[in-house]
C-alpha cells in the first residue's frame, strides 16, 4: 500500500468517526467518490468545511479533535494532486505572466514565494508546454480557479511535471 493509500485509508476512518459524532453530507460524498477526481473534489470541500461553522462549532470537543486530525490528512492529499512551479528565468516569468493575464484570476496566480500552484488533475503536458485548466491563487482560494493557459517549461520543469503526473497512477482510485 502506498503512502497516499495509507493516508486515504486513515482519512476514511476519521471521516466515518466524525459522521458518527456529527452526521454530515460530506461522508456520503466521500463514500461515493469513484475516481481520483471525485475524491479530490470531496477533499477540497472537506478542507473548507472542516474550518467552517457547520462542522467546527458543534460544541463537542471530540468533533473539534477529529477535525484537527482530518485537516493534515486532507492537506497531504491536496498536495499529492498539485504542483508548485517557479519560473526559471526572467523571460519565463514574463511569458507566464503574459499567459496568465487573460485568466480571470491570473493576476493572483503567483504565490508569495513566486510559484504558480497547479492542479495536476487539470493539466496536460505536451512536449515542453503545460496546458493548465486549474490554478490556485494566493488569495483565499480553496477549490482553485478554472482557466485555460499554456505555460512553456524548461527541461527541468518538464521532467518534474512528467514525474508528478506519473505519480498520480499510485492513487488508489482510477483517474
N, C-alpha and C positions, 0 to 999 in steps of 0.2 A: 504494500500500500504506500503510495507516495505521500509526501508531507502535505500536499494540498488536499488529498483524500482524507488524511487524518484530521486536518483542520475542519473540513466539511463535516466529517462524522462527529467531531466534538461539538461543532456548532448545532448540528441536528439535535443532539441530546439536550443542549441548553435551550434551544428554541421550544422543544416539547415540554421541558420543565417549566419554562416561562408560561406556556399556554395552559399548563395545569394550574398555575397560580393565578394567572391573569389572561383569560381567554382573549385571543386577538385574531384578526383576519389574516395576519401575516403568516401564521403557521400553516394555514391551508395553502397559501401561495407557495410557501417553501416546499411543502409536500408534493405539490402538483408540478413543480419545475421539472421539465423533462429534458431540457437541454442546458448547456453551459450558459447560453444567452439568457434563458429564462431565469436560471439561478442568479446570474449576475444582476438582473433587474430586481429580483427579490432582495438580494444582499444590499443593493443601493437603497431600496425602500426601507429595509430593516435598519440600516445605519442611520437614516434620517429619523425614523420613528423611535428608535431607542433613545434619542435625545429630545423627543417631543413630550408635550404634556400628557398625551394619551397613554403612553406606557410608563413614563418616568414618575409621574405624580400620582401614583396609586396609594401612597401612604404605607405600602408594605415594603419593609426593608429587604425582604427576600427577593422581591422583584427588582429593586434597585441593585442588589448584589449580582443577580443574574445578568442584568443589562450591562453592568460593568465587566462581566466575564465575556459577554457576547461581543461587545464592541471591538476588542482587539482581534477577535477571530474574523469579524466582518472586514476589518481593515486589511488583514492578511489576504483574504480572498479578493478584495477590491484591488490590492496591489498586484496580485497574480495576473489580473486582466488588464493592466495598464503599463505603459512605459513612459518614462520621462526622457526626452531628448533635448540636448543642449546644442545650440548652433556651434559648429566647429570653427567658424571664421566670421569676420565682419560681413563678408559678401553673402555668406549663407544666412546670417541673421537678417540682412536686408531682403533677401529672397523670400524667407519665411514670413517676414513682416508684411511684405507686399502680398503674398498669397493669402495671408490671414486678414488683410484689410477689407476684403469683401464679405467675410463671415460676420454674422450678427454679433457674436461675442468675441470676435477676433482681436479687438484691442485689449482684451483682458486675458488672452491666451497665455502670454508669457508669465510664468510664476515669479515670485520674488527672487528665486535663485537663478532665474534666466532660462529655465527649462520650459518646454511645452509638454503637458501631460496628455497622453493619447490613449484611447481605448483600443486595445489590441483586437477585440472582437469586431471593431468597426474600422479596421484599417486593412489595406491590402498593399503588398509590396510588388511593384512591377519594375524589375531591374533596380535602378537607383532612385526610383520615385515611390514615395509612400503616399497612397491615396487615403485620406483621413475623413471619416464621417462623424466622429465624436471626439471632442476635446474637453478637458476640464479647465475652467478658468481659475484665476487666483482669488476670485471673489465668490462668496457663498454659493457654491455650486455642488449639489450632492449627486446629480444624475448626469452631468455633462451637458454640453451644448452641441446640438446637431449642426453639422457643417458639411461642406464639400470643398476640401482643399487638397492640393498636391504639393508635397514637400520634397525637394531634391535632397538626397542624402549623400554623405561621403562613404567611402568603403567601410570604415569602422562602424558607422551608424547602420549601414546595410547589414553587416554581419550581426550586430546586436539585435536588430529587428528580426532577422531570419531566425536567430536562436530563440528569441522570446515568442515569436509566432509559432515555432515548432513546439515549444513547451506547453502550449495550450492543449495539445493532444493528451497530456497527462491528467487533465481534469476528468473526474470520474463520470461525467455526463457527456453525451455527444455534443459537438459544437453545433 
